[in-house]
Amino acid sequence: MSDLETRPQARECGGREDVPGRPVTELLSPRETHLGGSTVVRRLLPNLGRRMVGAWCFVDHYGPDDIADEPGMQVPPHPHIGLQTVSWLHQGEVLHRDSLGSLQTVRPRELGLMTAGRAIAHSEETPRAHSRYLHGAQLWVALPDAHRHTAPAFEHHAALPEVAHGGLTATVILGELDGARSPGTVHTPLMGADLTLAEGASARVPLQPDFEYALLTMAGSTEAAGVRLGPGRMLYLGSGRRELDLREDGGPGGGGSSVLLLGGEPFAEKIVMWWNFIGRSTEDITRAREDWAAGTRFGEVHGYGGPRLDAPALPATPLKPRGRER
């Protein structure tokens, strides 16, 4: 997954100054942007109202899109440092290639987890023979300083643990929920889960009070902490919660609802996020851009039917890491 903006802004994130030590309900408004091919995404993080949720620092929601006669997602080879990418689908398929030689089709409710570490390049595309609909989320996790120079890696987990209570089924994407733990590698205390509510169901989900949380509605309508959420909306919940009340709220067509629950210990470090890089200084970002332009460090993605992405120009002003400004 990539930030394909031609004039990306530097985003200064991290630090705990703006993390409320209490439960809150803040609705975050999405911003639409193109992700290559015919895919338009709703960008929820980073957001003017909220830059991070734990180590989660980038969230795109896309679809459901009818791509029966469209190419779907087409994201050329591009570089990453200092982060993990998470591919999560409800419908469709995404073909992942990377400079390690990985070639993997990710399907609904399977985890595609790439750790960029010191440097990796990858592409993502809808396969030529594909399902009619494409619907999913693309997410990034910031790596802490102790692990941001780790060796790059790719994991694919076709089977993930589930928790079921009454009308709620939870698939644990990363971290742990209610005693069930994902096999995906994590480097900070965090969690992500796909929660599906049957039509008319209510549920109480256990939380960790020292985590901050947010909910992204994937499908249907869900009432969370007394706030009704339609598809593509994100609700920031703050911290200090031990549980969360959810209720399926009768979305169009019925059939239940689905939300992504994202949480984690507030990310204490201050980071710089620019284009597809996460570093700690202007020098980190500049060096990564130069290495990508020179064709060094990131390796080569083989098999993608097109040219790789060129890096945009750096902003004229220095990139200074500081706290997550509101």
N, C-alpha and C positions, 0 to 999 in steps of 0.2 A: 504494500500500500504506500501511497505517496501523497505528498502535498504538491499538486501540479500548478500552483499559482505561479505566474511569471514574475510577480513582484512580491515575494513573501515578506512579511514583516518579521522582525526579530521579536520573540516573545520571551519575556523574562519571568520565570516561574520559580516555584519552590519557596521554602521558608514557611513558618507556621503563623506569621503575624495575622493573617486574615482568616484562619480556621476557627470558626466559632466553637467554643467548648460546650455547646448545648444543642439540642435539636432545633432545626429551622426548616422552613419550606420555601425554597427559592426556585421559581420556574426559570429555566434558561431558554432563550430564544435561539433557534438554529439559524445558520446562514448557509444558503445554497451555493455550491460550487461544483465544477465539473471534475470527474475522476478519470477521464479518458474514455474514448468510444462514445457510447450513448448513455453512460452512467452519470446521473446527477445525484450528488449527496447532500445531506443536511448535516452541517458541521456543528456539533454541540460543544466540543472542547478542542482547543482553548476557546474561551468565550469572554466577552467583555465583563460578564458578571462573575466568572469563575474560571481560573486557569487550570486547576488540577483537582483531582479527587484521589487522595492517597498518591500513589505513583502513577495512576492513570492520567495521561496528559494530552490525549488526542482521541476523539471519538467522532466517527462519521457513521450516519445511518443512511441506507439507500434502499429504494424499492418500497413495495413490490413493483417491479417494472416488467412489462410485457416485452420480451426481447426475441419473440419468435422469428421476426424478420430483421433483427438488429444484431450488431456485433457484440453487444453487452459491454462488459468491462475490458478495457485494453490499456494497461498501464505499462509502458516500456521499462526496460532496465534502468534502475536508479539506485543511488547509494544510501546507506544508513550508518550512523555511529551512535553509541550511547543509549540504545533503547531496545525494547522488544516489540514486535508486531504481533497482533492477534487477529486472525481471520475467523469470523463467525457467521455462518449462513443459516437462514431459515428456508430458503428456496434457491435452486440453481447450483452451479458448480464454479469453482475458481481454480485455474491451473497455476501453480506456483513453480517458478524456476529461480535458482539462485546461483551465486558464484562458487558455492561449495559443490555444485553438481546435483543438487536436489531437484527432483521433478516429481511433483505430487499434486493430484487433484483433490481439493478439499470439498466435501459435500456437507449438506445440512447436519447440524449438531455434531460436527467433527471439529477438533481443535487443530488449527494450523498455527504454530508458535515459532517465530523466528527471533533468535537473539542476535542482534547486530554486533554487540560488543565493540571491539576496536574497529571493525569495518566489514561490511558485506554489501553486495548488490543483489537485487532481485527484480523480477517482473511478475505481474499478475494479469491473467486474461481469462475471459470466458472461453471455454473450449469451442472448437468449430461446431461440433455436434453437442447441443446443449438443451437444457430444459427451457420451457416457455418463459418462466418467471425467474427473476433474480431479485433476491431480498436478503439483506444482511447488515452487518456492522463491521467496521474496520477500526481497530483500536491500537494505541501505543501505550507502553509502560516505560517510564523513565528508569534507567539503571542507576543505582547509587554509585558513588565514586569508587568504592572498593571493587565493583564489578564492571564498570563501564569500559574497561580495556580487556575484558575476557575474550576468549576465542569465540568466533561466531559459530552458530549452531542452528539447526532446524529440527523441529519435532512435529510429528503428526500423530495425533491420538484419535483413533476412530471410535473408541468406546470411552465414555466418561461416566463417573459415578452419578447416581440420581438419588434424590430424597423425595418421598411422596407422603403427603398427609392430606387425607380427604380429597378435596378438589384441586390441590396444589401439587405440581410436579416440578422439581428443581433439578436442573442439570448443572453440575459444578464445573465451570470452565477453568478457573484458576483458584488456587488457595483452598480454603475449607469452608463448608457451610453445614451446620447441624451434624457434625461428626463425619461427614463425607469429604474426602480430599481428592482434588484433581492430580493426575500424574504430571501435569505441566510444571516445568521448572520456574520458580519465582526467586527473586533476590531481595525482596522487601516484604514486610507483612502486608498482604493484600488479598482480595478475593474478587471473583466475578462469577455470577451464576445467571442462568436463563430460567426464569420462573414462568410457568404456564398455569393459568387458572381456568378451570372448567367454567362453563356458562353458569352464572349465578353464584359461583363459589366465593367464600371468604377464607382467609388464612392469616396466621400470625407467624412471621418469620423471625427467628432468633438472630440478633446482631451482637457485635462486640462494641461496648461503649467507648473504647479508645480509638475506634475507627471512625472516619468520616465516610458518608455514603451518598450515592446518587442513583436514581432510577431512570432508565431509558425505555420508553414504551415502544416495543417492536410491532405489536399488532393488537387490534381491539381497543377497548377502553378499560382502564383500571383506576380505581380510587385508592390512593396511597396517602396515609397520614391525613385523610380528610380532603385531599386535593385530587380532582379528576384529571387524568392524563390521557390524551389521544395519541395516535401513532406519531412517532418522530419527535415527541416532546421529552425533555429531561427535567427531572425534579431533583435539586440538591437538598439533602436532608441534614447536613451538619453532622455533629458527633453527639456522644452522650446517650445514645439509644441502646436499649437492651433488646428491643423487639420492634417489629414494624407490622402494622395492620394493613392488609391488602384486601380489596374486593373487586371482583369482576363486575364491570359497570355497564354491560349491555351495549357493546359497540355495534356498528352497522353490520347487519348480516348475522349477528350472534356468533356462536361457536367458540366463545371464550376469549381470553386475552393473554398476551405474553409481554414480559418486561425483562430487561437486563438489570440486575443489581450489581453495582460496582462499588467497592469499598476498599479502604486501606488505612493504615496508620499514616497520619499527615506527613508528607515528604518534607523533611527538615532542610535538605540541601537546596541551595539556590542554583538554578541552571539557566542556560541560554538555549532556546529552541529556535532554529532558523532552517527553513526549507525542510530537508529530511534528516537534519543533524540535531543531536542534543550534546552540548558540551558545557564547559564551565567558564569559558572566556572567548573573546574575539579571536585569539590565536588558535584555539581548538577548531572553531568553525572555519576560519580562513585556511588552515592547513588541510582540513578535510575537503574543502572545495577545490583547492589547488591539486590535491592528489587525485580527485575524481577527474578533473580536466586533463591531467597528465596521463591518465590511464594506469596509475599505480595504486597499490594498497587494497583496492576493493575487489580485484579479480574481475572475471568476465562471465556474463550470463550467456550461455550457449542455447540456441534453438528458438529464440524469440524472433518472429518475422518482421523485424523493423529496427530502426536505429535506437540507441539509448537516449535518455534524457540529458540535455545539457543543463548545467547548473545556472540559475539566474545570477545576475550581478549582485554583489554584496551591497548593503546599504552604506551610505557615506559616513554615518555616525558609528562610533564604537558600540559593540554589543556588550552591555554590562549586566551581569547577573545580579538580581536583587529579589526581594520577596514577591509573593503573588499579589500584585496590586489589584485593587477592586475599582 
